[in-house]
């Protein structure tokens, strides 16, 4: 999760997506393409592609666009080849930031990402300088004020989830990556709708920051998330909102 408390982050990201659908289309198309390239065009045998297709449909992407992106990735159509890169950096307050990108021009992207860090009093780091601070976890997000938390927990834990956390009608189900699809299937079978289901990088330990450092970090995270090549951003910061 990137920066704020996890609940505020979910809402902030959702608002950003709603305000920038064109940018979301670009990101989803890239994810569709690379998922199909890695594991084929059949979503039944490709969980990553299945999640990408679900995200595309949720953003109201036309079916033709989805099909074309998948075919490009699978090599059935000519198209740009994207490269997955994980950038690591240090941000204000001594916090760590991971930036996952899909790019067709590595040199351009690293230059732009480095500039964003520098502008916000941060800097890019060497490979694995901060990645070791994060664990890969399957995260399923549900927004439903009427959800019965006990029922949700029972279904999720029986399916193999590690934990269920909730606050103000927003729930997160946490799994090991290998169990994500099993838990998703159990939720679908139970008729429970979810906002997202993906493997994320979760910080094992948080660093609390506030004031000007928090403001600079939020600015960096927002700028990174707005970049066309950036797919996901994570930080180990626990930001205190002084206005609350």
C-alpha positions in Angstrom: 0.0 0.0 0.0 1.3 3.4 -0.8 1.7 5.8 2.0 -1.5 6.8 4.0 -3.4 4.4 6.3 -4.5 1.6 4.1 -8.2 2.7 4.2 -7.4 6.2 3.1 -5.1 4.9 0.4 -7.8 2.7 -1.1 -10.2 5.7 -1.3 -7.5 8.0 -2.6 -6.5 5.5 -5.4 -10.1 4.9 -6.3 -10.7 8.6 -6.7 -7.6 9.0 -8.8 -8.8 6.1 -11.1 -12.2 7.7 -11.5 -10.6 11.0 -12.5 -8.2 9.5 -15.0 -9.9 6.7 -16.9 -7.7 7.2 -20.0 -4.6 6.6 -17.9 -6.2 3.6 -16.3 -7.0 2.2 -19.8 -3.3 2.5 -20.7 -2.2 0.7 -17.6 -4.8 -2.1 -18.0 -3.9 -2.6 -21.6 -0.2 -3.0 -20.7 -1.1 -5.5 -18.0 -3.3 -7.5 -20.4 -0.5 -7.5 -22.9 2.3 -8.7 -20.6 0.1 -11.2 -18.8 -0.8 -12.8 -22.1 2.8 -12.7 -23.3 4.0 -14.6 -20.2 1.4 -17.3 -19.8 -0.8 -17.4 -22.9 -4.1 -15.9 -24.0 -6.4 -18.4 -22.2 -7.6 -16.8 -19.0 -8.7 -20.2 -17.6 -5.1 -21.2 -17.4 -3.7 -17.7 -16.7 -4.8 -16.2 -13.3 -2.9 -13.0 -13.9 -4.6 -12.5 -17.3 -8.0 -13.3 -15.7 -7.5 -10.6 -13.1 -6.4 -8.1 -15.8 -9.5 -8.9 -17.8 -11.7 -8.3 -14.7 -10.0 -5.0 -14.2 -10.5 -4.0 -17.8 -14.2 -4.8 -17.6 -14.5 -3.0 -14.3 -13.1 0.2 -16.0 -15.7 -0.2 -18.8 -13.0 -1.0 -21.4 -14.6 -2.0 -24.8 -14.4 -5.8 -25.4 -12.5 -5.2 -28.7 -9.7 -3.3 -26.9 -9.4 -6.2 -24.4 -9.2 -8.8 -27.2 -6.7 -6.8 -29.2 -4.4 -6.3 -26.2 -4.5 -10.0 -25.3 -3.7 -11.0 -28.9 -0.8 -8.6 -29.1 0.6 -10.1 -25.9 0.2 -13.6 -27.1 2.0 -12.8 -30.4 -1.1 -13.1 -32.5 -0.9 -9.4 -33.6 2.0 -7.0 -34.1 2.5 -4.7 -31.1 4.9 -3.0 -28.7 6.8 -5.2 -26.4 6.7 -4.0 -22.8 9.3 -4.7 -20.1 8.6 -5.1 -16.4 10.9 -3.3 -14.1 10.9 -2.8 -10.3 12.5 0.5 -9.2 13.6 1.0 -5.6 14.1 4.3 -3.8 14.5 6.3 -0.6 11.9 9.0 0.1 11.5 11.7 2.7 11.6 10.6 6.3 13.9 7.7 5.5 11.0 5.8 4.0 11.3 3.2 1.3 9.4 3.2 -2.0 8.9 0.5 -4.7 7.7 1.4 -8.1 6.5 -1.3 -10.6 6.5 -0.2 -14.2 5.8 -1.5 -17.6 7.7 0.3 -20.3 8.8 0.1 -23.9 11.7 2.4 -23.3 13.8 1.6 -20.2 16.1 4.6 -20.5 13.3 7.2 -20.8 11.4 5.7 -17.9 14.3 5.5 -15.4 15.3 9.1 -16.2 11.8 10.3 -15.5 11.4 8.2 -12.3 14.8 9.4 -11.0 13.7 13.0 -11.6 10.5 12.5 -9.7 12.4 11.2 -6.6 15.0 14.0 -6.8 12.3 16.7 -6.9 10.8 15.4 -3.7 14.1 15.0 -1.7 14.5 11.3 -2.5 16.7 9.2 -4.7 16.7 5.9 -6.6 18.6 3.0 -5.0 20.3 -0.1 -6.2 18.5 -3.4 -6.8 17.3 -5.0 -3.6 18.3 -2.0 -1.5 14.7 -1.8 -0.1 12.8 -4.6 -1.7 13.8 -6.9 1.1 11.6 -4.8 3.5 8.5 -5.9 1.7 6.6 -9.2 1.5 4.5 -10.3 -1.4 0.9 -10.8 -0.3 -2.4 -11.5 -2.1 -4.7 -8.7 -1.2 -8.5 -8.8 -1.9 -10.4 -5.6 -1.3 -14.1 -5.5 -0.5 -16.2 -2.3 -0.1 -19.6 -3.2 1.4 -21.0 -1.5 4.5 -23.6 -4.3 4.9 -21.0 -7.1 4.8 -21.2 -9.6 7.7 -17.6 -9.6 8.9 -17.9 -13.0 10.7 -19.3 -14.6 7.6 -16.6 -13.1 5.4 -13.9 -14.2 7.8 -15.2 -17.8 7.9 -15.3 -18.1 4.1 -11.9 -16.5 3.6 -10.1 -18.5 6.3 -11.6 -21.8 5.3 -10.4 -21.1 1.7 -6.8 -20.5 2.9 -6.6 -16.8 3.7 -4.2 -15.6 6.4 -6.2 -12.8 7.8 -9.2 -10.5 7.3 -9.1 -6.9 8.3 -11.9 -4.4 8.2 -12.9 -0.8 9.0 -15.8 1.4 8.0 -17.2 -1.0 5.5 -13.9 -1.6 3.8 -12.3 -5.1 4.1 -9.0 -6.6 3.1 -8.4 -10.3 2.9 -4.8 -11.2 3.1 -3.3 -14.4 1.5 0.0 -15.9 0.5 0.3 -15.3 -3.3 -0.2 -19.0 -4.1 -3.6 -19.0 -2.3 -5.0 -15.8 -3.9 -6.9 -17.5 -6.7 -8.3 -20.2 -4.3 -9.7 -17.5 -2.0 -11.1 -15.5 -5.0 -12.9 -18.6 -6.2 -14.4 -19.1 -2.8 -15.7 -15.6 -2.7 -17.2 -15.8 -6.2 -18.9 -19.1 -5.2 -20.4 -17.4 -2.2 -21.6 -14.5 -4.3 -19.3 -11.9 -2.6 -18.2 -9.1 -4.9 -14.8 -7.5 -4.5 -13.2 -4.4 -5.8 -9.8 -5.8 -6.5 -7.7 -9.0 -6.1 -4.0 -8.8 -6.7 -0.5 -9.6 -5.4 1.0 -6.6 -3.6 4.2 -5.8 -1.8 3.4 -5.1 1.8 6.0 -3.6 4.2 6.9 -5.8 7.1 7.5 -2.7 9.3 6.2 0.8 8.9 8.0 4.2 9.5 5.8 6.9 10.9 6.1 10.3 9.4 4.2 13.6 9.5 4.4 17.3 8.7 6.5 18.5 5.8 8.1 15.0 5.3 4.7 13.5 5.0 3.6 16.2 2.5 6.7 15.6 0.4 6.1 11.9 0.4 2.5 12.2 -0.6 3.5 14.4 -3.4 6.1 11.9 -4.6 3.6 9.0 -4.4 0.9 10.9 -6.3 3.4 12.0 -9.0 4.6 8.4 -9.5 1.1 7.0 -9.7 0.2 9.5 -12.4 3.1 8.5 -14.6 1.9 6.5 -17.6 4.5 3.7 -17.2 3.8 3.2 -13.5 1.6 0.3 -12.7 1.8 0.2 -8.9 3.6 2.0 -6.0 4.3 0.9 -2.5 5.8 2.5 0.6 6.6 1.5 4.1 5.4 4.8 5.4 2.6 5.2 8.0 1.5 8.8 7.4 -0.1 10.7 10.2 -2.8 13.0 8.9 -2.6 16.1 11.1 -5.9 17.4 9.9 -7.8 14.4 11.4 
